[in-house]
Amino acid sequence: MTIREFQELIKEIYFKRDAARGKERTALWLVEEVGELAEAVRKNGNVGEEIADIIAWALSVANLCGVDVEEEVMKKYPGYCIRCGKKPCRCDE
């Protein structure tokens, strides 16, 4: 599944509820999930589950804001470090 396909799946399942909640409150849910990830890391909990939640909530925020996450990821992370142009990154060597 591509990022775009997963974003569309999240939209199909949750957009109506997310839109009713609004961008700001949906973003707050994302922040709460980041806190849960920090706790899972600290306590050796289910880190994978929390990462999945963060990705899903981030896609929900993106859907509400009209952002194509796959496009943005490819611009920001084109397969090499955007500062030094190397893969792997050689910044600060």
Phi and psi restraints in degrees (value plus and minus 20) as a CYANA .aco file:
   2 THR   PHI    -101.9   -61.9
   2 THR   PSI     147.8   187.8
   3 ILE   PHI     -79.7   -39.7
   3 ILE   PSI     -64.5   -24.5
   4 ARG   PHI     -81.5   -41.5
   4 ARG   PSI     -61.5   -21.5
   5 GLU   PHI     -83.8   -43.8
   5 GLU   PSI     -61.7   -21.7
   6 PHE   PHI     -87.6   -47.6
   6 PHE   PSI     -59.4   -19.4
   7 GLN   PHI     -80.7   -40.7
   7 GLN   PSI     -62.6   -22.6
   8 GLU   PHI     -85.5   -45.5
   8 GLU   PSI     -58.9   -18.9
   9 LEU   PHI     -81.7   -41.7
   9 LEU   PSI     -65.8   -25.8
  10 ILE   PHI     -80.4   -40.4
  10 ILE   PSI     -59.7   -19.7
  11 LYS   PHI     -83.7   -43.7
  11 LYS   PSI     -65.7   -25.7
  12 GLU   PHI     -79.9   -39.9
  12 GLU   PSI     -59.0   -19.0
  13 ILE   PHI    -101.4   -61.4
  13 ILE   PSI     -63.9   -23.9
  14 TYR   PHI    -137.3   -97.3
  14 TYR   PSI     -26.7    13.3
  15 PHE   PHI     -77.3   -37.3
  15 PHE   PSI     -63.4   -23.4
  16 LYS   PHI     -79.9   -39.9
  16 LYS   PSI     -65.3   -25.3
  17 ARG   PHI     -87.3   -47.3
  17 ARG   PSI     -61.4   -21.4
  18 ASP   PHI     -83.9   -43.9
  18 ASP   PSI     -62.2   -22.2
  19 ALA   PHI     -84.0   -44.0
  19 ALA   PSI     -59.4   -19.4
  20 ALA   PHI     -85.2   -45.2
  20 ALA   PSI     -55.7   -15.7
  21 ARG   PHI     -92.8   -52.8
  21 ARG   PSI     -56.6   -16.6
  22 GLY   PHI      76.2   116.2
  22 GLY   PSI     140.6   180.6
  23 LYS   PHI     -80.7   -40.7
  23 LYS   PSI     -67.1   -27.1
  24 GLU   PHI     -84.1   -44.1
  24 GLU   PSI     -67.0   -27.0
  25 ARG   PHI     -90.3   -50.3
  25 ARG   PSI     -52.6   -12.6
  26 THR   PHI     -86.6   -46.6
  26 THR   PSI     -60.5   -20.5
  27 ALA   PHI     -82.7   -42.7
  27 ALA   PSI     -56.3   -16.3
  28 LEU   PHI     -84.6   -44.6
  28 LEU   PSI     -56.3   -16.3
  29 TRP   PHI     -81.4   -41.4
  29 TRP   PSI     -59.9   -19.9
  30 LEU   PHI     -80.5   -40.5
  30 LEU   PSI     -64.6   -24.6
  31 VAL   PHI     -82.0   -42.0
  31 VAL   PSI     -60.8   -20.8
  32 GLU   PHI     -80.8   -40.8
  32 GLU   PSI     -60.3   -20.3
  33 GLU   PHI     -85.4   -45.4
  33 GLU   PSI     -55.4   -15.4
  34 VAL   PHI     -83.0   -43.0
  34 VAL   PSI     -60.0   -20.0
  35 GLY   PHI     -81.8   -41.8
  35 GLY   PSI     -60.3   -20.3
  36 GLU   PHI     -85.3   -45.3
  36 GLU   PSI     -55.6   -15.6
  37 LEU   PHI     -84.1   -44.1
  37 LEU   PSI     -64.4   -24.4
  38 ALA   PHI     -78.9   -38.9
  38 ALA   PSI     -62.5   -22.5
  39 GLU   PHI     -85.4   -45.4
  39 GLU   PSI     -61.6   -21.6
  40 ALA   PHI     -82.9   -42.9
  40 ALA   PSI     -59.8   -19.8
  41 VAL   PHI     -84.7   -44.7
  41 VAL   PSI     -65.3   -25.3
  42 ARG   PHI     -84.1   -44.1
  42 ARG   PSI     -57.2   -17.2
  43 LYS   PHI    -125.2   -85.2
  43 LYS   PSI      -5.7    34.3
  44 ASN   PHI      34.2    74.2
  44 ASN   PSI      23.3    63.3
  45 GLY   PHI    -106.8   -66.8
  45 GLY   PSI    -178.8  -138.8
  46 ASN   PHI    -103.8   -63.8
  46 ASN   PSI      61.8   101.8
  47 VAL   PHI     -82.3   -42.3
  47 VAL   PSI     -62.2   -22.2
  48 GLY   PHI     -78.8   -38.8
  48 GLY   PSI     -62.7   -22.7
  49 GLU   PHI     -83.3   -43.3
  49 GLU   PSI     -61.2   -21.2
  50 GLU   PHI     -88.7   -48.7
  50 GLU   PSI     -56.8   -16.8
  51 ILE   PHI     -84.1   -44.1
  51 ILE   PSI     -62.1   -22.1
  52 ALA   PHI     -80.3   -40.3
  52 ALA   PSI     -61.9   -21.9
  53 ASP   PHI     -82.2   -42.2
  53 ASP   PSI     -62.9   -22.9
  54 ILE   PHI     -82.5   -42.5
  54 ILE   PSI     -64.2   -24.2
  55 ILE   PHI     -81.6   -41.6
  55 ILE   PSI     -65.7   -25.7
  56 ALA   PHI     -82.5   -42.5
  56 ALA   PSI     -65.0   -25.0
  57 TRP   PHI     -87.4   -47.4
  57 TRP   PSI     -56.7   -16.7
  58 ALA   PHI     -83.4   -43.4
  58 ALA   PSI     -59.1   -19.1
  59 LEU   PHI     -87.3   -47.3
  59 LEU   PSI     -55.7   -15.7
  60 SER   PHI     -82.0   -42.0
  60 SER   PSI     -64.2   -24.2
  61 VAL   PHI     -82.8   -42.8
  61 VAL   PSI     -63.8   -23.8
  62 ALA   PHI     -79.6   -39.6
  62 ALA   PSI     -63.3   -23.3
  63 ASN   PHI     -80.7   -40.7
  63 ASN   PSI     -62.5   -22.5
  64 LEU   PHI     -86.7   -46.7
  64 LEU   PSI     -48.0    -8.0
  65 CYS   PHI    -116.7   -76.7
  65 CYS   PSI     -21.2    18.8
  66 GLY   PHI      50.7    90.7
  66 GLY   PSI      12.7    52.7
  67 VAL   PHI    -119.9   -79.9
  67 VAL   PSI     110.0   150.0
  68 ASP   PHI    -107.6   -67.6
  68 ASP   PSI      81.3   121.3
  69 VAL   PHI     -84.2   -44.2
  69 VAL   PSI     -60.7   -20.7
  70 GLU   PHI     -79.4   -39.4
  70 GLU   PSI     -63.8   -23.8
  71 GLU   PHI     -81.4   -41.4
  71 GLU   PSI     -65.2   -25.2
  72 GLU   PHI     -86.3   -46.3
  72 GLU   PSI     -59.2   -19.2
  73 VAL   PHI     -83.4   -43.4
  73 VAL   PSI     -63.3   -23.3
  74 MET   PHI     -86.4   -46.4
  74 MET   PSI     -53.2   -13.2
  75 LYS   PHI     -90.0   -50.0
  75 LYS   PSI     -63.0   -23.0
  76 LYS   PHI     -97.8   -57.8
  76 LYS   PSI     -54.4   -14.4
  77 TYR   PHI    -148.7  -108.7
  77 TYR   PSI      56.8    96.8
  78 PRO   PHI     -98.8   -58.8
  78 PRO   PSI      -9.8    30.2
  79 GLY   PHI      86.7   126.7
  79 GLY   PSI     -16.3    23.7
  80 TYR   PHI    -175.8  -135.8
  80 TYR   PSI     144.8   184.8
  81 CYS   PHI     -87.4   -47.4
  81 CYS   PSI     106.1   146.1
  82 ILE   PHI     -95.0   -55.0
  82 ILE   PSI     -32.6     7.4
  83 ARG   PHI    -108.4   -68.4
  83 ARG   PSI     -69.9   -29.9
  84 CYS   PHI    -120.8   -80.8
  84 CYS   PSI     -32.4     7.6
  85 GLY   PHI      55.7    95.7
  85 GLY   PSI      -8.8    31.2
  86 LYS   PHI    -126.5   -86.5
  86 LYS   PSI     137.8   177.8
  87 LYS   PHI    -158.1  -118.1
  87 LYS   PSI      91.5   131.5
  88 PRO   PHI     -93.0   -53.0
  88 PRO   PSI     145.3   185.3
  89 CYS   PHI     -76.8   -36.8
  89 CYS   PSI     118.4   158.4
  90 ARG   PHI    -141.9  -101.9
  90 ARG   PSI      -1.5    38.5
  91 CYS   PHI     -80.8   -40.8
  91 CYS   PSI     125.9   165.9
  92 ASP   PHI      43.5    83.5
  92 ASP   PSI       5.0    45.0
